[in-house]
């Protein structure tokens, strides 16, 4: 097949990792002719395609394609995407992210591309937006849904959210979990001692990690509020915050005011290849985001054998199963969050049981080969009709 993937930007992030692995899997496993069309990788997260990660994948970067809505630049981006697709003549156009999804589907639809697919990594509308903004994004997504043949959700929860928002009928959606190279996560503990020493942890420390941008709605402030009770119950606990962002200074101030300066370690921005080793250094993962499709950190931690305590939002409950792979907490309930973290921090056998169950249940489900095979079956199904 000839397959074009379109995404707004290839920053370090879950949707971008999914897109890259999908493209590379189609080339490697099926010999498909694939091109990735993207805008500049602007943002504090850093670029995913740096240091040669694209490999043999042809990448076309369009300077006009940007994340923010722009009445002059967006029509230029649409024309540029249309021109690239016209030259490539794809059998399939597969779009990702809000802007790339809307413009990419419109361009593909105008060219009558035989199969047009869009992946919903996370809904662009949510309860924390201004009502008018939410209505606008719902209308945009509803229109774009009429310009594709299938919508792929990275979690069942994304389908529920999009259907409730009136984007499209449930029959148009299919869930394909976001694949990854699972082998480094299976081997995460091989780097445990060296990584803990590098981060300044002792062998006796119980390390609670969080992987997320230091940004709004990621819930870092909630974790800091819960941390005092956790430390009081389990004096050996330390916290590892992986990621960077605009809230770092204010979070550091909150930690100091709480008298927890010696309990938190910030890594800053790290390349994706270092995540398995950092998970190996942890004893459990905490996830306090208020909105997320299905954060890749959750299955990554479980495949690494680490239990998870997560806010019960979006797709989290599809991998975090109470008393089987971890515990769910209602968003904002910092008291219960602290209790669950303390419970796991105090019980090494419980951590091992929950983490082991997570590894057994989700390793094969989240292999990149599983994702790529399922996507290609969807392409074939559409083309067959």
C-alpha positions in Angstrom: 0.0 0.0 0.0 0.9 3.7 -0.3 0.1 5.3 3.1 0.4 8.9 4.1 0.3 9.8 7.8 -0.4 13.4 8.7 0.2 15.0 12.1 0.5 18.6 13.3 4.0 18.3 15.0 6.4 15.5 16.0 7.2 16.6 19.5 8.1 14.2 22.2 4.7 12.8 23.1 2.4 9.7 23.1 0.5 10.6 19.9 3.8 11.3 18.1 5.4 8.0 19.3 2.3 6.1 18.1 2.5 7.8 14.7 6.2 7.1 14.2 5.9 3.4 15.2 2.9 3.0 12.9 4.8 4.4 10.0 7.9 2.3 10.7 5.8 -0.8 11.3 4.0 -0.6 8.0 7.3 -0.3 6.2 9.1 -3.0 8.2 6.3 -5.6 8.5 4.4 -5.1 5.3 6.8 -3.4 2.9 4.4 -0.5 2.4 5.4 2.8 0.8 4.9 5.4 3.6 5.4 9.1 4.0 4.9 11.2 7.1 3.7 14.8 6.6 4.1 17.1 9.6 4.6 20.6 10.7 7.7 22.0 12.6 8.3 20.3 16.0 7.9 23.5 18.0 7.4 23.4 21.8 9.3 22.9 25.1 8.8 19.1 24.8 11.6 18.7 22.2 11.5 17.0 18.8 10.9 13.2 18.5 12.6 12.9 15.2 15.9 14.2 16.5 19.0 11.9 16.5 17.8 9.9 13.5 14.7 8.3 15.0 12.9 8.5 11.7 15.3 6.0 10.2 14.4 5.3 6.5 10.9 6.9 6.9 10.4 9.8 4.4 9.4 12.9 6.3 7.9 16.1 4.7 7.9 19.1 7.1 5.4 21.8 6.1 6.3 25.2 7.8 2.7 26.4 7.4 1.3 23.6 9.6 1.2 24.8 13.2 -0.8 23.9 16.2 -2.5 27.2 16.9 -5.5 28.3 14.8 -4.4 30.9 12.3 -6.8 32.3 9.7 -4.1 33.0 7.2 -1.6 30.2 7.7 -4.2 27.4 8.0 -5.5 27.7 4.4 -1.8 27.7 3.3 -1.3 24.5 5.3 -4.3 22.9 3.7 -3.0 23.7 0.2 0.4 22.4 1.1 -1.0 19.1 2.5 -3.2 18.7 -0.6 -0.2 19.2 -2.9 1.9 16.6 -1.1 -1.0 14.1 -1.2 -1.6 14.7 -4.9 2.0 14.0 -5.6 2.2 10.9 -3.4 -1.1 9.4 -4.6 -1.8 7.4 -1.5 -4.2 4.5 -1.1 -4.6 5.5 2.6 -4.4 8.8 4.5 -4.1 8.3 8.2 -4.3 11.5 10.3 -3.5 12.3 13.9 -4.0 15.3 16.3 -6.6 18.0 16.1 -5.2 20.4 13.4 -3.4 17.7 11.4 -6.6 15.6 11.6 -8.9 18.3 10.4 -6.8 19.6 7.5 -5.5 16.2 6.5 -8.9 14.7 6.3 -10.2 17.7 4.3 -7.3 17.4 1.8 -7.7 13.7 1.4 -11.4 13.9 1.0 -11.1 16.5 -1.7 -8.7 14.2 -3.6 -11.1 11.2 -3.1 -8.4 9.1 -1.4 -9.8 5.6 -1.2 -9.3 5.1 2.5 -9.2 7.9 5.1 -8.6 7.1 8.8 -8.2 9.3 11.8 -6.8 8.3 15.2 -8.3 9.9 18.3 -5.4 10.1 20.8 -7.3 12.5 23.0 -10.4 14.6 22.4 -9.7 18.3 21.6 -12.8 19.3 23.6 -13.1 18.7 27.4 -15.0 19.8 30.5 -12.3 22.3 31.5 -12.7 24.5 28.4 -14.8 27.5 27.9 -18.2 26.4 26.7 -18.0 28.3 23.4 -14.5 26.9 22.7 -15.8 23.4 23.5 -18.7 23.8 21.1 -16.4 25.1 18.4 -14.1 22.1 18.6 -17.0 19.7 18.7 -18.4 21.2 15.5 -15.0 21.0 13.8 -14.6 17.3 14.8 -18.1 16.5 13.7 -17.4 18.0 10.2 -14.1 16.2 9.9 -15.6 12.9 11.0 -17.8 13.1 7.9 -14.6 13.3 5.8 -13.1 10.0 6.7 -14.1 6.3 6.6 -13.1 5.2 10.1 -12.1 6.7 13.4 -9.6 4.8 15.6 -9.6 5.4 19.3 -6.6 4.6 21.5 -9.0 3.6 24.3 -12.7 2.7 24.5 -13.1 5.8 26.7 -12.2 8.0 23.8 -15.0 6.5 21.7 -17.5 7.2 24.6 -16.3 10.8 24.8 -16.5 11.5 21.1 -19.9 9.8 20.7 -21.3 11.8 23.7 -20.0 14.9 22.0 -22.0 14.1 18.9 -18.9 13.7 16.7 -20.0 10.5 15.0 -22.0 7.3 15.5 -20.4 4.6 17.6 -20.3 2.2 14.6 -17.7 4.4 12.9 -15.2 3.9 15.8 -12.8 1.0 16.5 -10.3 0.8 19.4 -6.6 0.0 18.7 -4.4 0.4 21.7 -1.3 2.5 21.1 1.6 0.2 20.5 5.2 0.4 21.6 8.5 -1.4 21.6 7.9 -3.5 24.8 11.3 -5.1 25.1 13.1 -2.2 26.8 10.3 -2.0 29.4 10.5 -5.8 30.0 14.2 -5.2 30.7 13.7 -2.0 32.8 14.9 -3.5 36.1 18.3 -4.4 34.6 19.3 -0.7 35.0 17.7 -0.3 38.4 20.7 -0.1 40.7 22.7 2.2 38.4 19.8 4.5 37.6 18.9 4.9 41.3 22.5 5.7 42.2 22.6 8.3 39.4 19.4 9.9 40.7 20.6 10.0 44.3 18.3 7.3 45.7 19.5 4.7 48.2 18.6 1.0 47.9 16.1 1.4 50.8 14.2 4.3 49.2 10.7 3.6 47.9 10.5 5.7 44.7 7.1 6.9 43.5 7.4 8.2 39.9 5.3 10.4 37.7 5.8 10.9 33.9 4.1 14.0 32.6 4.8 17.5 31.3 4.9 20.1 34.1 1.7 21.7 32.7 -1.9 22.5 33.6 -4.3 19.6 34.2 -1.4 17.2 34.8 -2.1 17.1 38.6 1.4 17.7 39.9 0.0 20.0 42.6 -2.4 17.3 43.8 0.5 14.9 44.2 2.5 17.4 46.2 -0.5 18.0 48.5 -0.8 14.2 49.0 2.9 13.7 49.5 3.1 15.0 53.1 0.8 12.3 54.3 2.6 9.7 52.3 6.0 10.7 53.8 4.5 10.7 57.3 3.3 7.1 56.9 6.3 5.9 55.0 9.5 7.9 55.8 11.5 6.0 53.1 9.4 7.5 50.2 10.9 9.7 47.6 9.2 11.2 44.5 10.6 11.3 40.9 9.1 13.8 38.5 10.0 13.1 34.9 9.3 15.9 32.4 9.5 19.6 32.1 7.3 22.6 31.4 6.1 26.0 32.4 5.0 25.1 35.9 8.3 23.8 37.1 9.2 26.9 39.2 5.8 27.2 40.9 5.9 23.4 41.7 9.3 23.7 43.2 8.1 26.6 45.4 5.1 24.5 46.5 7.4 21.6 47.4 9.6 23.9 49.4 6.7 25.5 51.3 5.5 22.0 52.2 9.0 21.2 53.6 9.5 18.4 51.1 12.5 19.7 49.2 14.6 16.6 50.0 11.8 14.3 48.9 11.4 15.3 45.2 13.8 14.8 42.3 13.1 16.5 39.0 14.8 15.0 35.9 13.7 17.7 33.4 13.1 16.8 29.8 14.4 13.3 28.9 14.5 11.5 25.6 12.0 8.6 25.2 14.8 6.0 25.2 15.6 6.8 28.8 12.1 6.2 30.1 12.5 2.4 30.6 15.6 2.9 32.8 13.7 5.5 34.8 10.8 3.2 35.3 13.2 0.6 36.5 14.3 3.0 39.2 10.8 3.4 40.4 8.7 1.2 42.7 5.4 2.4 41.5 3.9 5.0 39.1 1.4 7.7 40.0 -0.8 9.4 37.3 -2.8 12.4 38.4 -3.8 14.0 35.0 -7.3 15.4 34.8 -7.6 14.5 31.1 -5.7 12.0 28.9 -6.7 9.6 26.2 -4.7 6.6 27.5 -1.4 7.8 28.8 1.4 5.6 27.4 3.1 5.8 30.8 0.4 3.5 32.3 1.0 0.4 30.2 4.7 1.2 30.1 4.9 1.0 33.9 2.8 -2.1 34.0 4.9 -3.9 31.4 8.0 -2.9 33.4 6.3 -4.6 36.4 5.4 -1.5 38.3 1.9 -1.0 39.8 0.0 2.2 39.1 -2.2 4.6 41.2 -4.1 6.8 38.7 -6.9 9.2 38.6 -10.0 7.6 37.1 -10.1 9.6 33.9 -10.6 8.6 30.3 -8.8 5.4 29.4 -7.0 4.8 32.7 -9.5 2.1 33.9 -8.8 0.0 30.8 -5.3 -0.9 32.2 -5.4 0.2 35.9 -7.7 -2.4 37.5 -8.4 -2.1 41.2 -6.4 -4.6 43.3 -5.2 -6.3 40.1 -2.8 -3.9 38.5 -3.1 -0.9 40.7 -5.7 1.5 42.1 -8.0 4.1 40.7 -8.8 7.4 42.6 -11.4 10.0 41.8 -9.8 13.2 40.3 -8.9 15.7 43.0 -9.3 13.3 45.9 -5.9 13.8 47.4 -6.7 12.1 50.7 -7.5 8.8 49.0 -4.5 9.3 46.7 -2.2 9.6 49.7 -3.8 6.5 51.2 -3.3 4.3 48.2 0.3 5.5 47.7 1.1 4.9 51.3 -0.5 1.4 51.1 1.7 0.5 48.2 4.8 2.1 49.6 4.5 0.0 52.7 3.9 -3.4 51.0 6.6 -4.7 48.7 4.7 -8.0 48.1 1.6 -6.1 47.0 3.7 -4.0 44.6 5.2 -7.2 43.1 1.8 -8.9 42.7 0.1 -5.9 41.0 3.0 -5.1 38.8 3.4 -8.8 37.8 -0.3 -9.0 36.8 0.0 -5.9 34.7 3.0 -7.3 32.9 1.2 -10.5 32.1 -2.0 -8.9 30.9 -0.7 -6.0 28.8 2.7 -6.9 27.2 1.3 -8.5 24.0 -1.7 -6.1 23.8 0.6 -3.1 23.6 3.3 -4.5 21.2 3.8 -2.2 18.2 3.4 -5.2 15.9 -0.1 -5.8 17.4 -1.1 -2.2 16.7 0.4 -2.1 13.1 -1.3 -5.4 12.2 -4.7 -4.2 13.4 -4.3 -0.8 11.6 -3.5 -2.5 8.3 -6.5 -4.8 8.7 -8.7 -1.6 9.0 -7.1 -0.2 5.8 -7.7 -3.4 3.9 -11.3 -3.5 5.2 -12.0 0.0 3.9 -10.3 -0.6 0.6 -12.1 -3.9 0.1 -15.4 -2.0 0.2 
